[in-house]
Each structure stands twice: as C-alpha cells, then as structure tokens.
Amino acid sequence: MNKLIMLIMWCFSLNSFAQQSTELSGYFKENYRTIQLSNQAKRLLFVKTKGDVIIPEWGYYLNLTPADAEKLGLKDILVIATNGENYVPSDTKLQKINAMSLSNLEPYIFIDKHKEIASNQKLIAILKHPKKTDTLNYNSIYNHSDFRLTKQWIDVVDHTDSIIVKGVMYISLSSGECISEPVYDLTPINKLAKDALHYVENLFDLGNTEDWNKAQWQNWYEKTMSEKTDVETLKNTNSFVFPNNFRQDQSKMAIYGKDDVGKKILAVEALRYNVDYFEGHQIISWDNDNAKKSDYYRTDQKQLFMIDAFKSMADDLFVLGKYNNWAHLKYDKNTAQYNIQKQFTIEIPDRLNLKGENEISSVQMGEDLSYVILKNKISKSFFIVAIKTVTGEVLFAKKLTELLPMVKEKDLSFVYLKYGTEIPDGFIFGIRENKKYHLVKISANLSEAKTIETTSMIQNATAFFNKNNFDIINSEDGFLKKISFDTSLSHKLSEIQVVDFKDKYYDEDGIISFDGANYQAFFPFSLPFYSGIKMHTINHQFKPIQEQTVHQFLQVEEPMDDNMVHLLYASKLENQFWLFLKVGTDLHYVKIQNSK
C-alpha cells in the first residue's frame, strides 16, 4: 500500500512539473556528457515555448541535490536552455534552473526558463513600420538558432517595402593585407523574411516554402502551435527495461528464440569476444511471470563460447558452436545457472575424408533434427550434417557437391537467412553464386535437394512455414516484401508483394513474427514531435488489417547508431506479443495485448 501511495505521489509530482515550472538545483558535473539535440527535440522545444526560444545545440545532464532528487524521484536530469545558453560544467558550483518538463514520454528531460535574453527591439520596430531609410546590420537579422521573431517575420512575408542592410566586404590586397569596407544593399522586407523563415523550414522539414505567402505561413504557425505536446498514454502494453545491458554496439550479438515447451523466450549471448562484457547476463529468459539472468561461461565452466544457434526445451538448452561443437546445458533452479551436461565436437564420418578444423557456415535447429553446413579449413569444401538435436548424434552427412553438383564452391557464399518458425521435413537455406541467388531445400535424410532461383531479397530475410507455403519475408527501408513458394520448393507461388510503411524512423529496419494465422510487422516510425513503434497485423493475403502503436519515445539526441532505437526480436508467447529493443545501452522489452 505504501509503495502504491509513493508511486501515485511520484506521478503527481511529474505531472505538476509538466504543467508549471519549479526551481531545481544541482551540479553540471565535469565528467557528465552533453548530448547534441535532435530536430525532433528542437521542434518540441519550439512548440512548448510558443516560439519564444533560442534553441541550443546541446543538452546538459544535471546531478540534482539530494532534496530535489528525492522530490523528483530522479538522480540526474537532462536540461535544455531556452535562451541558447551553454552551461559551464563544475563539480563545486551549485546551479539553479527554472525547470519545466519537455515531454511526458521522457520524464527526465526539462527545459530551463531561468534567464531571458532581450530581443532585438530595433528589428521589431522596423518590421512593424519599415521605411527605406531604415538600416540594419546583416548579422543582427539572421541567427539560425533564434526563433523568437518567427511570428513577426511571418507578418511581413508579403511586404514589398525595402530597407537598407549593412554588410561587410573583405578585400585582399596585392601586398597580402586584408581590409574590410562596409556595403549597403536596399533589400525587400519579404526577401529578408523568407531568408529568416528558411531556418524554420529546415527545422520542421517543410520542403520548399519559397512561394508560401503570409496566409500559408500563418496557417502553418497556428496549426503547429496548437499541437499537443503531451502524447496519449498507450493502452494494452507494459514496458520494462534492463539498464546498462550493452556495451558499445552489441545489439546484434545475442541470439533470440522462443521455447514452446517451457513457454519462455531466451536471449543467449554468442560470446564471440570480450566475454567479461556480458558477465551476469549471458543468458536471459523471460516468461509471463519474471525474467532470469544467468551465465554459461564462468569461473567454474569455461568450455563453451562462440555460439551460433540454440534450441531450448524447458530446462534443457542445446547449442551449436562456431567450430562444430554441440553442447547440452541444463538449468539448475537452486543456483539459477545453466550447467553443461555434455559437450563434444560433432563427429564427421571418416568416409568424407576431411582433415583439420571445420567451421559452421549455416545452421538450422529444430526440436527433433538440426542441420549444419560446415566448411573445412584445409580443403575449403562444404559438407552438410544432420544431427539429433538432443543428443548431438550424427544421423546423415554428405559433401555439398553430392547434393548440388552444379555449384562451384570457390564462388559460393551462404545467404544470412533467419527462421521465424520451425521448418519441417528438411533444411532450407540460401546461396549466392556469381551474383545469382537460389533457395535450397535438402530433405531430412539428405537424400534429395531442390533449388529455385530467386532474388537478393532473401538476404537478411526470414523464412516462415505457413500452412502449405514457405514464405520468405524481408523488412527493409520501410517496406515489407514477401515471396511465397510451395513446401517442396518446386515452384514460386507469388511474386514479390510489397507493403509500404510511412513515417520511416531513420534507417532502422522492421522485424516480423507469425502467430499461426497472421504476420506481425513491427516497424519504428518518426513524427514531428515524437517517435514510436507500431505493430502491423498482416493477413494471409499480405494485406494490413490492423495497426497498433506499442512503444513511444522522444528521439532527444541527434540520431546516431549508438543512441537510436534498434529492434531485436518479436514473438507471441501464449496470449501476448513480446517486443525486444535496444535503446542506447539499455535493453527494453514490451509485452503487448493485441487490441481488437
């Protein structure tokens, strides 16, 4: 009950900050980083201040005093000045800000309205009643960060009167000396206005506004100023976060998968290098009740690393390693750790006459059978092995050229193909040879191979077994593309079908899941004042039938790979959809009830 009361008080406190300003104190620590503000944050700042703002390039983290930290429920906040000020970091100088919340999506971000800088009163007076004898310095007119006179510039964008603009011309003499002379130019007010409003055009990505008149600008201004700065809270979703789960760019190093037996989702770190980076969370498993973290490489167990694939079945975890290793691990509830039960190098039949090490080039794991394509480091040749998933026993093994005699191994590369469902009755993979792409299906006992030519769209795509079809789906550049084949891979059932998603969020691609009836396409989007992720439901005809926003955020930093949202994995577990994403160094996951 006490926790509930404190939560209500904290929410009430944050809401009051959103509505009014209050004084906060703290230190802009010398070792704290600054962030370069994104246009999305700058646009929100413009609207929140009703255009009365000098927009800074940087935001600063403030370490709050203990009293203010307790009052706000936050140790540090991000501060953005409305007068363009750059704060001076100091571990000893206590600094005060007049704080007001910027966005209800990010309760740690505040704007500081503490100090105001006087506007250019001479410029304001001239804009009201311009005369040809009025003179202004060029540098006093234009400031790419000062938006306080936006409304005044809009008011005169149709004026044809002119004023004198004083500038400076620099002249290089033959002696090497450089001198300056004043220059005067009679300039129409509407040209000055359009030049000044060009900064607004860039900030809001309005396209070419050169031909906009006063009425068009006023309509835009009134509409923009009436935009709601608070975003409606999402329903049917619950969000969670593991802070500081990543170091550097490690978002793609974990392998995700669903355990239908144990009714859970796992993320298993591949541990390709820097094992200590992942200590304490090499394996994370989630079910509907909780999340568990454990390690499989630790002081008492250092045999296993460089994992390529896994299959989880309740407390049992079966893995295949990069250098042809199979291992069985079991979860110990008492120690909350996965312990190795058995591990060995997959035994290759002598008849294949392979010497030296072998490395996995492609792998597909299932509950019953798993398949690997191995490359021999000495001969550079490839061979396929079918093994029993739970024992590691080799059931069948053949050289790739026995099944695909037409391929030239020296020109061959394997397409990175993900598996969104169990693939029955054999092994499906993609190959590229001499700029041509093929899908290949190998029968379960490695007795038969079928190939069909396709396109580069299969690269980084996901394969799904959907009733009587094999669907290959690629989510890239805001587009969802699908090609369907019959299950024997004898012929193509449909050409590339495309779904176009709008409001693309930079260069982040979407991810796809399948619930047995429909596909779910998770795509991030970016709007003028906030960003988010939508779950699009796609039916068997590959038509969108429903969309639902499942995550919202403010992209406060100028987008770069290490601060953007990256989608990692999505799946349906029992009656909920789960979405995993990386935000900076944090691992977020969202549990979603499908809205009707």
N, C-alpha and C positions, 0 to 999 in steps of 0.2 A: 504494500500500500504506500509506504514511504517513497519507494522508487517511482511509483506512478505519479505521486504528487510532485516529486522533483522534476520528472520528465515534462509534466504539464507546465510547471513554472519556467523551465528552460525554453520550451516552445513559445510561451507567452513573452518571455524576455526577448527572444529573437524577433518575434512579430512586432514588438514595440520599437525595436531598432529599425525595422523596415519602414515604419510609419513616420518616425521622427528621429532627430539627431540627438546624440548624447556625447559627453566628453569621456574619452578613454585615454589612458596614459600607459607608456611603456618605453621600450628601447629598440631603436633600429640597429640591431646587433651587427657588428662589423663582419662576422662570419656568416651572416644570413645572405642568401642570394636575392637578387632582384629578377623580375620577370618582364620580358617585353610584351606589352599588351597587344592582344589581337584586335582586329577591326570589330569583331562581334562584341567584345567588352567595351570598346570605344563608342560604338553605336548605342549600347545600352546606357553608357555614361551620359551621352548627349541627350537622350530622352529623359533620363532620370533627373537631370538638372535643367530640363526645359531649354536646352541650348545655351545656358549661361555657364560656359565651361571653356577652359583652356586645357585641351586633352593632352596628358603627358604620354611619353613613350614607355614609361616604366612604372611598375608597381613594386612596392616595398613591403617586406614582412616586418611586422611589429611584435616584439615579445612583450605581452601585457604584464602589468604589475599583478601581484598575487590577488589583490582585491578585485581588479577588473576581470582577471581570468576566471575567478570564482563567479562573479556576477554574470559573465557571458557564457561560461561553460567551455571556453576555448583558451588554450595557452598562447597561441600565435594567431594573428590575423593578417590578411593582405590589405594594404592601404593604397588607395589611388587618390591622388590630389586632384581637386577640381580647378586649381589655378596654375597647373603645369609645373608645380614645384617638384624639384628633386630633393629628397631628404638626404641629410648627411648622416651616414652610419656612425654610431657611437655607443660603446658599451657602458658609458658612465653618464651620458646626458639624458635625463628624463624628458621625453617629448609628449606633448598632448595633441590630440586630434579631436575634431568635431565630427563624430562618426555617424554615418547613416548607411544602412545595408544597400548593396548594389543589386543583388539578385536573391530571390527566395530559393533558387536552386543551389546556390553556393553560400551557405551562411557564414563562411569565414572571410568573405570579401566585403570591404567597407570603403566608402568614399569619404574624403576629408574636406569639409567645407569650412575649415578653420580660418583661413586667410583669403581675402579677396584682393585682386589687383584692379585698379581703376581702369575703366575702359577709355578709349581714345575719344574724348569729348569733342575735340575739334573735328574729327572724322564724322562723328554722329551729327554734329550741327551742319556740316557741309552736305551730308546726304539728305538732310531734311529740306534744305533750300540751296541747291547748288547754283553757283554763278561762275562765269568764265574766268573771273579774276581770282577765284579760289585756287590756292596752291597747297598740294600735299606732297610730302616726301614718299617716294616709292616704297621704302622699307616700312613706313607706318601703315601702309594699306594692306599688305599681304603678310599673313602668318599662317602657315599650314596647320598649326595646332590650335589657333584661337578661333572659336566658333561663336563668340558672344554676339557678333553683329550679323548673324545669319539672317534674322528676320528683317533687319534694316537693308541688307543687300537685296533681299527678295523684293522689298517695296520699291526699289529703284531699277529693277532689272529691265523695265521697258523705257526708262528715261533716255532721251536722246541728247540732253544737255551735256556740255563738256566742262571739265575743269583742267587746271594745269597740274601735271605730275612732274615733280622734280626728281631726276635721277643723276647718276654719276657715270661719266665716260672716262675710262682709263686709256692713256696713250703711252706707248713705248717709244722713246726717242732713240735716235741712232747712237747716242752716247751710252745707251743701256739704262738710262734713267727712266723711271715710270712716273708720270704725272696724272692728275685727275682734274677733270673740268665738269662743272655742273651742266646738265642738259635739261631742257624743258619741253614737254610734249603736251599738246592740247588733246586730251583723251576723253571720249564719250563715257558718261557715267555707266551706261549699260554694258560697255566692254569691261570696265573695272568690276562691275557686279558679277558678270559671267566668269571672269577670271577668279574672283574670290569664291564664288559658289562651286568652282571646279573642285575645291577641296572637299566640299560636301558630297559632290558627285562621286568622288573616289571612295570616300568613307562608306557610303551606302551602296556602292556598286550600282549606280543608277543607269549606267550606259551613257550614251552621248546626249547631254542636255543642252547643247549649244543653241537649239531652236526653241527651247522652253520659254514661254512668256511668264508674266507675273502671275496670272491666274493658275497656270500649271504648277509653278513653284509653291504658291500658297496652298493649293490643294494637297500637294505632297507634304508640306510642312504641317498642316493641320491634321492630316491623317497620321503622320509619324508621331506627332506629339500626343495623340490620343491613344497610341498603342499601350497596351497593358504591360507593365514591366515585370509583374509577377506572373509566373506560369502556373496553370492549374495543376494541382497535385494528382499524380497518377493513381488510378484505382486498379485493383486486381494484380498488383505487383508488390513484391518485397525485395529490397536490395540489401546486400551485405558486402563487407569489404575485409580483406586481409591486407593491412598496411605493410609497406616495405617488403613485399613478397619477391620483388625482382631487383636485380642489379643490372644496370646498363640495359641493353636491348636483349632481353631474354624471353620475350613473349612467345616465341615460336619454338622454344627448346623443350617444352613439356608436351607429352603425348596424352590426349584426352580420349576417354572411351566410356561406354555405359556397360554396366554389369546387370543383365536382365535377371540373373539368378539371385544375386544379392540385393537387387533393387537399389543400386547406387551408381554414382558417377565418379570416375577417378581421373586425376591428373598425375602422371608419372614423369618425373624429370629424366631426360635422356642421359644426363651426366656425361656429356662429350668432353668437357674440360672444366677446370675451376670448380671441383666438386664442393669445396667449402662454401661457395656462394649459395648452395641450396640446402645447407645443413638445417635440419629441423622441419623441412617441408618437401623432401624428395618425393614423397607420395602424399597426396591429399585425396581423401574420399569424402563424398557427400551423400547423405540420404535425406529423407524428409524430416529427420529429427535433428541431425547435427553434422558437423564436419570434423574429421580426424586427420591429424598430421603425423607422419612417421618417416623414418629413413630406412633405406635398404643398403646403403653404403655407409658404414660407421666403423668405429674403432675395433669392434669385435667381429666385423663382417665386411671385408674389403675385396671380395672376389668379383663382384658384379658391377659393371658400369657400361656406358655406351650402348644403351638400349635402343632398338629400332621399332619394336612393337610389343604389345602385351594383350593378354586376354584374362579378364577377371571373372571368376565364378565363385560367389560368396566369399569365403575367407581365403580361397586359393587364387594365386596370381601366377600366370605363366608368361614368360618373357622370352623374346628372341633378341640376341645381342648382335652388334655390328659385325663381329668377327666369328659368326657362325656358332654362337653359343645359345644353348637352351637352358632355362632355369625354372624351377618351381619354388615359389615362396608361399608361406602361409602366415596369416595374420594371427598374432598372439594377443588375445584380449587383455591378458594380465600385464604385459609390458607395453601394449599399444604399438608394437613393431611388427614389420614383415621379416620373417626369418627364412633363410634359404634352406630348403629341404633337400634339394638335389640340383646339381649343375654339371653340365658337360658340353664338350664340343660335339656338334652334330656329326655322326659317323657317316662318312661318304663311302659307298661301295667300292671295293678295290677295282672292279671291272672298269670304272670310269678313268682309272689311271691318272689321278690328279695328285700332284706333289705340292707341298707348301701350303701357305695360308689361303683361306677363302674369305671373301667379304660380301656381305649382303648388298644386292643392288635393288631388289624389290621384294616386298613381303605382304602377305595377306593372311590374317589369323582368323580362325573360326572356332566355335566351341568343340567341334569334332576334329576337323583337319586344318592344318596350316600349311602354307606354301611359301617357299623362298626361292629366289633366283640368286645364285651365288656366282661371283667372279673369282676365278683362280688368279692369284697374283703373279704366278710364274707364266702360265700359258696364255693368260688374258682371255681365256674362253669362259663361256657361261654354261651353267647347268641348273636344272630345276629339281627341287626336292620336295616331296610331300611327306609330312610327318604327322604323327598323332599328337594333338595339342597337349594333352595332359600327361604324356609320358616322354615326349621327345623322340619316340621310336621312328626311324626312317622306314616308310612304307614303300615309296617309289622314288627313283632318282634317274634322271636322264640328262644327257647333254642337250642344250637348247637346239643345236643344229639337227638333232634327230627329229625334233618336232617341227622345227621351222628351217628346213634345209635351204630355203631361198635367201635367208638373211646372211649378210656379211658382218661378222662380229666386230671387225675393226671399225665399221661405220655405224655401229648400233649404240643407241642410248635409250634409257628407260624413262618414260614419262612419269612425273610425280602425280599419282592418282590416289585420291583418298576414297575410303569406303564408308558410306553412310548407313549401310545395312549389312547384314550377313549376306555373303554371296554363295548361293547353293550350287552344288554339283560342279565344283571345279574352281579354277583360278583365272581371274580376269586381270589383265594389265595392259599398259600402253607402251608402244615402242616408237622410236623415231629413227629413220634411216634415210639418208640423202634427202632431207627436208620433207619427207613423206611420213605421215602418221598413220599408225594402224592400232586397232584394238585387237587383243588376242585373248581367246578363251582356251584353256587347257583342261581337259577332262580330269575328274577326280583321281583316276589311276594313271594319269599321264600317258594315256594311250592315243589320244587324239588332240589335234589343235585346229582351231578355226580362227581365221583372221579376216578383218574387214577394214578397208581403207576409210579414214575419217580426216578430221582437220586438226589444226593446232589447238582448237578449243578444248581438247581433252587435257591439255597441260594444266596442272593445278585444279582440275575439276574433281567432282565427287561422283562416285558410282552408287546407284541405288537399284536394288531388286524390287520392282513394283509390279506385283501380280504376274503378268505374262511378259513384262518388259524389263530390259536393262536400260535405265535412264542415266545418261551422263550429263551432269549439270555444272555449269561454270558461272560463278558470280564475280563479275569484274567490271570496273568503271561505271557502276550504277546500272548495269544490265544483268539480267538473268537469262542464260542461254541453255537450251536443252536439245539433245539429240537422243532419240529412242531407237533401240534395237530389239529384235526378238531374243529370247533367252539362249538360243543356240548360237547367236551371233552370225546367223546365216544371211540376214538382210536387215537393212535400215527401215524402221517403221515410220519415222518422221524426220524431216529436215530440221535445221536449226530453228527453234522457236524462241522468240525474244520477248521479255518483259522489261520495260524501261521504267526505272525508278527516278523520281525527280529530287531536287534539292540535295544533290550529292555532297557528302561530307569529305572534302578534300580527296585524297587518293586511297581511302580505306575501302577495301572490298567487303562484300557481304559473306554470310555463311548460311548453309542450308541444312535443315533437318527434315525428317519424314516420320509422320506419326502412324503410318499404316494406311491412311486414307488420303491425306493431303500433304503437300510440302509446306514448310515454313521457311520463308526467306527473311533473314534478319539483315537489314541494311541501315547504316547510320545516315542521318540527314543533317543539314545545316540550314537554319533560317536566319533572318537578320539579327535576332536578339538571343537566340539560344540554339542548341543542337540536341540531338537525341537519337534514339534507335527505334525503328519500327519493326514489328513482326507482321509480315505479309503472308496471308494464307493463300496458297495456290492450289487449285483443284486439279483433277486428273487430266483436264483439257489444257492445262497450263495457263489458266486464266486466274487473275487475282480476284478473290471473292470476299476478302476481309482484310483490314489493316488495323493495327493496334500499336500505339506508342507504348514502349515498355521501359524506356530509360530516357532521362532528360538531364542536360548539364549545360553549363556555360563554358565555352572554349575560351578561357580567360587569357591564355598565353598565345602569342603568335605561333601558329601551328608548326611543329617540327615533330619528327618521328618519336622523340622521347617524351613528348607531352600530350600527344594525341590519344584518342581512344582507339584501341585495337581489339577487334573481335577475335575470340579464341576458339569457342566451341559452343554448340547448342544442341539440345536433345530434349525429348519428352521422357520424363520419369514418372511412372504411374499417372496421376491426373494433372501434373504440372509440367510446363515447359521451363527449361533452365537455360540461361544465357551467361556465358563467362566472357569477361573482357579485361583488358589491361588499361589502366589509367596511370600514366607516369610509372611509379614503382609499385603501385598497388594493384592487387587482384580483386576485381569486383565480380559478384555473381548476382543474378536476378532470378527470382522464382516467379513464374507468371501463370496466372489463371487465364485461360482463353476466354475473352469476352464474347458474349453472344449477341 
